[in-house]
Amino acid sequence: MPVPSATIELDEARAEGPVQRVRHLLHDHPTLGPAAVLLVMFCLFAVASDRFLSPANLSLVVQQVMIVGTLAIGQTIIVLTAGIDLSVGAIMVFASLAMAKLSVEMGLPPALAILAGFLAGALAGGLNGLLITRLRLPPFIVTLGTMSIFFALNIYVSRAATIRGSDMDPLLLLTGKSVEILGTKVTYGSMAMVVLYLVTAYVLSMTRWGKHVYAIGDDPEAARLAGIRVRRMLVSVYAIAGLIYGIAAWFFIGRIGAASPQAGQSANLDSITAVVIGGTSLFGGRGSIWGTLMGALIVGGARNGLTLVGIDSLWQDFTIGVLIIGAVALDQWVRRVGS
């Protein structure tokens, strides 16, 4: 008499050890890993320094991750398609200079200048998408090239001069202003970043576009056979990511109180770090936008906590490097759950 399949599955589940159960759990819920790391890290630093959990310090951590956390939203949707974007920082700076120059030097109303900066970011991202899909080039190569192009354009357009916040309209600096909530100061940019995460989470989980993003990252050929216009989708992904970089440019101006062509040099690696530590697979098709937020908080919180306990910045970089390697190794281990 044949054994029912349900009985076989139950026996297999019982035969699994605790390690395999954890592996399956992390595969089904990729945000659990970064959530556990974030919780343990906050507990350790809370014990090591009585200032770490103070409202003022937590507000500082959020402000420090505001730019990288926003850029990482765009990076996440690209990585979900098994792509990568190395031009993140260059596009952000390009958009910030567009906002500042249009407003300060050309007299454009600040609201229109900000929208123009958003458009500049979207067009730059869309250019990446077109080069990747039309020339059939790897995203790494394309965005490595456009990173150099945009950094060069930033120097050329600005003549290597920083546009000071004192010359700007207050609207361009609004995202750096703060409001007091529960006894701590929270910037408008930080609150806007959280709103962006909420919107992105909804789009990725509840819309056809978001489901197509995951499908392309999981298997582009299967997605094409299912009727998804893969090339058009990829262009839209890179364009929307560029739009998000443009929004980050506005936050960036408010954060530093200026528009500098020399800034953003490490933003590409910082955004990738947040995405990877947040549990999004570099091979595409698996990950969560909330994991990215936790990844950004892990990096920002680790640097802040290590500074409070007196650890040199050299060893802070060492720690972040260990976290990156550990996150990728964990992803590889979890991806083999079905093999």
Helices and strands as residue ranges (DSSP letters): H 5-15, H 18-28, H 32-48, H 55-79, H 88-104, H 110-134, H 139-158, E 163-164, G 165-167, G 170-176, E 178-181, E 184-187, H 188-206, H 208-218, H 220-225, H 230-256, E 258-259, H 267-277, H 289-308, H 313-335, G 336-338
